[in-house]
Amino acid sequence: MTEDYFSSSYLQSRERFRIAADAIGAKCDAYQVSKAGEGGLTIDVATLGPADAPAVVVSSGVHGVEGFFGSAVQLAMLDRFSRQPPDRGLRFVLIHAINPFGFDQLRRFDEANIDLNRNFLIDPQTYKGSPAGYGALDRFLNPASPATRWELPFHLQAMALIARHGMPTLKSAVAGGQYEYPSGLFFGGSQPAASMVVVRDHCARWIGDAPSVVHIDLHSGLGRFGECQLMPVVSDAAPASAFIDGFPDRALEFEATHQRTAYTVRGGMGQWFVDRFSERPYRFALAEFGTYGPLRVLAALRRENRFHFQGPRDTEAQRRAKAELLECFCPRSAAWRRRVIDTSLSIVDQASRWSQRL
């Protein structure tokens, strides 16, 4: 059953990933990112196929807890390869759990509270500043004390802010990436994060001499339940029309348009990869699978982050907060799980065909 690809913990998913990669003869490397947890927490990378062949890269777990979904897709890929070996004219690179700490601890952020998809800055960008309006929202987003029974409920506060500023403005202010509030949501860090350093120092070996690359980065939590939006990194070399040709009949969102779900991000990993491998065709798209409404997701992020910094920890209330965060990024619904696996595998198939045409 499709749902069987979903693991119950980071450690279980890592073990399953390694076993499945080894079973098909893939080369698998592990890079320790944190000493926390049993045997440390690692980014694991499986590569299969000639180093000089067109490549398909599939990455998971940039946002920690989203790794439960992304890892399931990668396990489904490896299982399919065991039954139907991939085209020998392709190279596959599977990057498992880029944020293993968040995956392991049911957090979206890493051990330094960094949102890794805001940490991949490109010169001359610096780890400074915040979106206009974030400072005014900090007290709401990042309360400086534990929750009390007397405070105004989250949804009432949020609805008041939406009425005052509008949802598009709030999305950009809240989620675009900030570099001034280390304990706040969507903190991009003050320097390259440990996971970013691993990617920076080793990605050239993973990609090899591939003459062209299509990279799919798996995410969840934004958009309609079970639906996928592909969010490409566009450039002069890779205009929107290229992605339309590469992924026909897919829902695509571009920063230049008035998106229904997306927002502009600084420090995104996709732009960094495209810049890093600018000497060859490198096509990057974030595959975002919807779960619940934005207010429920934001409430879950805020509540979990509040327990993390303000406590109390190791309580039933904190465990419920983490369970809600997991539900918001990897719903228990069997229908959701079947749909996202099937859609992801179809997208990988399209990426495979496109990479050979570039």
Backbone torsions as a table, in degrees:
resi	resn	phi	psi	omega
1	MET	NA	145.6	-178.7
2	THR	-57.4	-37.9	-176.3
3	GLU	-63.3	-20.1	-177.8
4	ASP	-67.9	-15.8	178.8
5	TYR	-73.5	-15.1	-177.9
6	PHE	-84.8	126.4	-178.1
7	SER	-92.5	165.1	-178.2
8	SER	-96.0	-8.9	-179.9
9	SER	-158.1	165.3	175.4
10	TYR	-61.7	-46.6	-177.0
11	LEU	-61.0	-40.5	177.8
12	GLN	-65.1	-42.5	-179.1
13	SER	-64.8	-39.2	179.2
14	ARG	-64.1	-44.2	179.5
15	GLU	-63.0	-43.3	-179.7
16	ARG	-65.0	-39.8	179.0
17	PHE	-62.2	-46.7	-178.4
18	ARG	-64.2	-44.1	-179.6
19	ILE	-63.2	-44.6	-178.5
20	ALA	-66.2	-39.4	178.6
21	ALA	-65.6	-43.3	179.8
22	ASP	-64.3	-35.5	-176.5
23	ALA	-64.3	-26.4	-179.6
24	ILE	-103.6	8.1	177.0
25	GLY	82.1	16.1	177.5
26	ALA	-74.4	150.1	173.7
27	LYS	-82.1	129.3	-176.8
28	CYS	-126.6	123.9	178.9
29	ASP	-115.8	145.6	179.2
30	ALA	-119.9	137.4	-178.8
31	TYR	-127.3	113.6	-178.1
32	GLN	-71.9	130.9	-179.4
33	VAL	-109.4	-37.9	-178.2
34	SER	-138.3	145.8	177.7
35	LYS	-83.9	-5.6	-179.8
36	ALA	-67.5	153.0	174.3
37	GLY	82.8	172.2	-177.7
38	GLU	-67.6	115.7	178.1
39	GLY	71.4	14.1	-177.4
40	GLY	79.2	168.0	-179.6
41	LEU	-111.8	131.6	-170.8
42	THR	-129.8	151.7	163.0
43	ILE	-89.8	126.9	-179.8
44	ASP	-114.1	134.3	-175.9
45	VAL	-127.1	120.9	177.2
46	ALA	-106.1	130.8	177.5
47	THR	-123.8	141.1	-176.8
48	LEU	-145.0	127.6	178.1
49	GLY	109.7	167.2	-176.4
50	PRO	-60.9	142.3	-178.9
51	ALA	-68.2	-18.6	-177.6
52	ASP	-107.2	15.8	179.4
53	ALA	-95.9	156.2	172.5
54	PRO	-52.2	139.9	-170.9
55	ALA	-115.2	147.3	169.1
56	VAL	-118.4	121.5	179.3
57	VAL	-108.9	132.0	175.7
58	VAL	-127.4	117.0	-177.5
59	SER	-114.6	150.7	-177.2
60	SER	-138.7	160.9	168.3
61	GLY	71.7	20.4	173.5
62	VAL	-56.8	-37.7	178.8
63	HIS	-104.8	50.7	169.5
64	GLY	48.8	-96.1	-174.8
65	VAL	-59.1	-22.9	175.9
66	GLU	-68.8	-11.5	179.6
67	GLY	-64.7	-23.4	177.5
68	PHE	-60.1	-39.6	176.5
69	PHE	-75.1	-49.9	-176.3
70	GLY	-61.9	-40.1	178.1
71	SER	-63.6	-38.1	178.7
72	ALA	-61.1	-40.0	177.8
73	VAL	-63.8	-43.6	-179.4
74	GLN	-65.9	-37.8	175.3
75	LEU	-63.9	-39.7	177.2
76	ALA	-62.8	-39.6	176.7
77	MET	-61.4	-48.2	-178.0
78	LEU	-64.5	-37.9	177.6
79	ASP	-64.0	-41.9	178.4
80	ARG	-65.2	-38.8	177.4
81	PHE	-62.8	-32.2	-179.4
82	SER	-68.7	-26.9	-179.6
83	ARG	-97.4	-28.5	-178.8
84	GLN	-139.9	91.5	-176.2
85	PRO	-52.0	140.9	-178.6
86	PRO	-69.9	164.7	177.1
87	ASP	-54.7	127.2	-178.9
88	ARG	-69.0	-11.6	178.4
89	GLY	-91.2	14.1	179.7
90	LEU	-126.5	152.8	171.8
91	ARG	-112.5	131.8	176.8
92	PHE	-113.1	134.3	177.9
93	VAL	-125.7	115.9	-179.6
94	LEU	-112.2	113.7	-178.9
95	ILE	-102.4	109.5	-171.5
96	HIS	-100.6	123.2	172.3
97	ALA	62.6	67.3	178.3
98	ILE	-63.5	-28.1	174.2
99	ASN	-117.6	78.7	-176.1
100	PRO	-67.4	-29.6	178.8
101	PHE	-63.7	-49.4	179.3
102	GLY	-63.1	-37.9	176.6
103	PHE	-59.7	-49.0	-175.9
104	ASP	-68.9	-38.0	-173.9
105	GLN	-98.1	8.2	-177.9
106	LEU	55.5	52.9	174.9
107	ARG	-127.5	156.7	174.7
108	ARG	-84.5	-20.0	-171.3
109	PHE	-110.6	167.8	-175.1
110	ASP	-88.7	-169.2	-175.4
111	GLU	-64.9	-19.8	176.0
112	ALA	-102.8	16.6	-178.1
113	ASN	65.1	24.3	-178.0
114	ILE	-89.2	132.7	169.1
115	ASP	-82.0	106.4	-172.2
116	LEU	-62.2	-26.6	179.6
117	ASN	-83.1	15.4	168.7
118	ARG	-124.0	4.2	-171.8
119	ASN	-102.8	-12.8	-175.8
120	PHE	-88.9	70.7	-177.7
121	LEU	-79.3	151.9	179.4
122	ILE	-117.9	135.6	177.5
123	ASP	-51.8	136.9	6.5
124	PRO	-95.7	23.0	178.8
125	GLN	-63.7	148.3	179.7
126	THR	-128.9	160.3	-179.4
127	TYR	-82.2	63.3	-178.3
128	LYS	-143.5	152.9	172.4
129	GLY	91.9	171.5	179.2
130	SER	-148.0	156.6	174.5
131	PRO	-60.6	149.6	176.7
132	ALA	-57.4	126.9	176.9
133	GLY	100.7	-15.8	-178.2
134	TYR	-64.4	-41.7	-178.1
135	GLY	-57.5	-39.5	-179.9
136	ALA	-68.4	-22.5	-178.6
137	LEU	-96.5	-4.5	-172.4
138	ASP	-58.7	-42.6	-178.1
139	ARG	-64.1	-32.3	177.5
140	PHE	-75.8	-45.4	-175.6
141	LEU	-73.4	-35.4	-171.7
142	ASN	-131.3	71.1	-178.1
143	PRO	-56.2	141.7	-175.0
144	ALA	-91.1	17.4	179.9
145	SER	-152.1	160.9	176.4
146	PRO	-62.6	159.2	179.8
147	ALA	-66.9	147.9	175.4
148	THR	-126.2	160.6	-179.4
149	ARG	-73.4	-10.1	-173.4
150	TRP	-95.6	-13.5	-173.7
151	GLU	-77.7	155.9	-179.3
152	LEU	-63.8	134.4	-179.0
153	PRO	-57.1	148.9	-177.1
154	PHE	-53.1	-49.4	-173.4
155	HIS	-63.7	-33.0	177.2
156	LEU	-68.7	-41.7	176.9
157	GLN	-63.1	-43.7	-178.2
158	ALA	-64.5	-43.7	-179.3
159	MET	-63.3	-36.0	177.3
160	ALA	-64.4	-40.8	178.8
161	LEU	-68.0	-38.2	177.8
162	ILE	-64.6	-42.0	178.9
163	ALA	-62.8	-33.8	-177.4
164	ARG	-80.7	-40.6	-171.3
165	HIS	-112.7	-22.1	-175.0
166	GLY	89.1	144.9	-176.4
167	MET	-63.9	-43.9	-179.8
168	PRO	-58.7	-41.5	179.8
169	THR	-64.3	-42.4	-179.9
170	LEU	-66.3	-39.5	178.1
171	LYS	-57.6	-48.2	-177.9
172	SER	-65.2	-40.9	-178.8
173	ALA	-67.9	-40.3	-173.1
174	VAL	-80.4	-47.7	-164.9
175	ALA	-106.8	-0.4	-176.0
176	GLY	-70.6	-17.9	-178.7
177	GLY	111.9	124.1	-179.8
178	GLN	-130.1	153.5	-172.5
179	TYR	-129.9	23.3	-176.0
180	GLU	-122.7	-13.1	-175.0
181	TYR	-124.9	89.1	-172.4
182	PRO	-60.4	-26.7	179.2
183	SER	-98.0	8.0	-175.9
184	GLY	-91.8	168.9	175.3
185	LEU	-69.0	145.8	174.6
186	PHE	61.1	34.5	177.3
187	PHE	-74.4	124.9	-176.6
188	GLY	-87.6	-2.6	178.5
189	GLY	94.1	171.8	176.8
190	SER	-113.7	-1.0	178.3
191	GLN	-165.4	171.3	178.0
192	PRO	-57.7	130.4	179.3
193	ALA	-72.7	161.9	-178.8
194	ALA	-57.0	-42.0	179.3
195	SER	-67.0	-38.5	178.9
196	MET	-62.3	-39.9	179.7
197	VAL	-62.8	-40.7	177.1
198	VAL	-60.6	-48.1	179.7
199	VAL	-61.6	-47.0	-178.6
200	ARG	-58.7	-42.6	-172.7
201	ASP	-82.2	-17.9	-171.9
202	HIS	-124.3	-10.7	-172.6
203	CYS	-63.5	-31.2	-179.7
204	ALA	-62.4	-36.7	178.0
205	ARG	-70.3	-37.2	178.1
206	TRP	-63.1	-43.5	-176.9
207	ILE	-73.5	-31.1	179.6
208	GLY	65.6	-145.2	-178.6
209	ASP	-99.4	25.1	-179.3
210	ALA	-52.6	125.2	-179.1
211	PRO	-72.4	-18.9	178.3
212	SER	-153.8	151.6	-175.5
213	VAL	-139.5	137.8	166.4
214	VAL	-120.2	121.8	-173.0
215	HIS	-115.9	123.7	176.7
216	ILE	-112.0	120.4	179.0
217	ASP	-106.8	119.8	-170.2
218	LEU	-89.1	128.6	-179.7
219	HIS	-139.2	164.3	176.7
220	SER	-147.6	162.3	174.0
221	GLY	110.3	-2.1	-177.2
222	LEU	-131.4	122.5	177.8
223	GLY	113.3	-174.2	-178.3
224	ARG	-70.5	148.0	-174.0
225	PHE	-55.3	116.0	175.9
226	GLY	82.2	-8.9	-179.0
227	GLU	-87.9	149.6	-179.6
228	CYS	-110.1	134.2	169.4
229	GLN	-115.5	125.1	172.7
230	LEU	-89.0	126.6	-177.8
231	MET	-116.9	91.6	-174.5
232	PRO	-78.1	155.6	167.4
233	VAL	-90.0	112.8	-177.3
234	VAL	-100.7	153.8	180.0
235	SER	-158.0	179.4	176.2
236	ASP	-61.0	-36.3	-179.8
237	ALA	-77.9	-23.9	-178.6
238	ALA	-134.3	75.8	-179.4
239	PRO	-69.8	170.8	-179.0
240	ALA	-56.4	-37.0	-178.0
241	SER	-60.6	-30.8	179.6
242	ALA	-64.6	-41.1	-179.7
243	PHE	-72.0	-32.8	175.9
244	ILE	-63.2	-39.8	177.2
245	ASP	-70.8	-36.8	-177.1
246	GLY	-73.3	-33.3	-178.6
247	PHE	-126.4	67.9	-179.1
248	PRO	-61.9	143.0	177.6
249	ASP	69.8	11.6	175.0
250	ARG	-97.2	148.5	174.2
251	ALA	-76.5	120.0	-177.7
252	LEU	-118.0	143.3	175.6
253	GLU	-128.4	134.1	-177.9
254	PHE	-122.1	145.2	-177.2
255	GLU	-60.5	-26.5	-177.7
256	ALA	-75.9	-9.7	-178.9
257	THR	-102.2	169.6	175.6
258	HIS	-85.4	89.9	-171.3
259	GLN	-72.5	152.5	174.0
260	ARG	-79.0	-31.2	-171.9
261	THR	-124.6	-30.7	-167.7
262	ALA	-86.2	175.4	177.8
263	TYR	-152.3	160.7	-178.5
264	THR	-76.6	135.0	-175.9
265	VAL	-123.4	138.4	171.5
266	ARG	-102.3	139.1	178.8
267	GLY	83.0	20.6	-179.6
268	GLY	-70.6	142.9	-178.1
269	MET	-64.4	-33.9	-176.9
270	GLY	-61.7	-48.4	179.4
271	GLN	-62.6	-35.3	179.1
272	TRP	-63.5	-45.7	179.5
273	PHE	-63.0	-43.9	-179.5
274	VAL	-61.2	-41.1	178.7
275	ASP	-68.9	-40.9	-177.6
276	ARG	-63.0	-36.3	-177.1
277	PHE	-114.0	42.1	-175.5
278	SER	-68.7	-11.7	-178.4
279	GLU	-80.2	-4.8	179.8
280	ARG	-139.2	161.8	175.7
281	PRO	-63.2	113.7	178.4
282	TYR	-127.3	108.0	-177.3
283	ARG	-105.5	125.4	-175.1
284	PHE	-124.3	133.1	174.6
285	ALA	-140.5	131.8	173.6
286	LEU	-84.2	124.7	178.2
287	ALA	-98.4	107.1	-174.5
288	GLU	-105.4	120.3	-179.9
289	PHE	-105.5	126.2	-176.7
290	GLY	-72.6	151.5	175.8
291	THR	-128.5	-91.8	-177.6
292	TYR	-114.1	177.3	-177.7
293	GLY	-64.1	156.5	-174.4
294	PRO	-61.2	-32.3	-179.7
295	LEU	-70.2	-39.2	177.4
296	ARG	-64.7	-41.9	-179.8
297	VAL	-65.4	-45.1	179.5
298	LEU	-64.2	-39.5	178.1
299	ALA	-61.0	-40.6	179.1
300	ALA	-66.1	-42.2	177.6
301	LEU	-62.2	-45.6	-178.9
302	ARG	-63.3	-44.3	-177.1
303	ARG	-66.7	-44.8	179.7
304	GLU	-64.0	-41.6	-179.9
305	ASN	-65.6	-35.5	179.2
306	ARG	-65.4	-43.8	176.2
307	PHE	-62.9	-39.5	-177.3
308	HIS	-60.1	-40.8	-175.5
309	PHE	-99.6	-31.7	-173.9
310	GLN	-108.4	-14.8	179.2
311	GLY	74.9	-174.1	-4.5
312	PRO	-76.6	147.4	-179.6
313	ARG	-96.5	167.5	177.4
314	ASP	53.8	41.3	177.2
315	THR	-119.9	164.6	176.7
316	GLU	-61.9	-35.2	179.7
317	ALA	-64.3	-41.0	178.1
318	GLN	-67.8	-39.2	178.1
319	ARG	-62.9	-37.7	176.7
320	ARG	-66.5	-36.3	178.2
321	ALA	-64.1	-41.2	178.7
322	LYS	-70.2	-36.1	177.6
323	ALA	-64.0	-39.2	177.6
324	GLU	-67.1	-38.2	177.6
325	LEU	-62.8	-43.7	178.3
326	LEU	-61.7	-42.0	178.9
327	GLU	-62.7	-37.0	-178.3
328	CYS	-69.3	-23.9	-178.2
329	PHE	-113.1	-12.2	175.1
330	CYS	-150.4	77.6	-176.5
331	PRO	-55.4	148.4	178.4
332	ARG	-74.4	-13.9	-177.4
333	SER	-54.4	122.9	178.0
334	ALA	-63.4	-35.5	179.4
335	ALA	-65.3	-42.4	177.9
336	TRP	-60.9	-45.5	-176.1
337	ARG	-65.8	-41.1	177.1
338	ARG	-63.5	-42.9	-175.6
339	ARG	-66.0	-43.7	-176.0
340	VAL	-70.7	-33.3	176.8
341	ILE	-67.2	-48.4	-179.1
342	ASP	-60.6	-43.9	-179.6
343	THR	-65.6	-42.8	-178.9
344	SER	-62.1	-43.5	179.3
345	LEU	-64.0	-36.2	177.0
346	SER	-66.1	-39.7	177.7
347	ILE	-64.7	-40.7	177.6
348	VAL	-61.7	-39.7	177.0
349	ASP	-61.1	-43.6	178.1
350	GLN	-65.0	-40.6	177.7
351	ALA	-61.2	-38.4	179.8
352	SER	-63.5	-44.9	179.9
353	ARG	-66.5	-40.6	-177.1
354	TRP	-67.4	-40.8	-176.8
355	SER	-60.6	-30.7	180.0
356	GLN	-78.1	-16.6	179.4
357	ARG	-93.6	-12.9	-175.0
358	LEU	-72.1	NA	NA
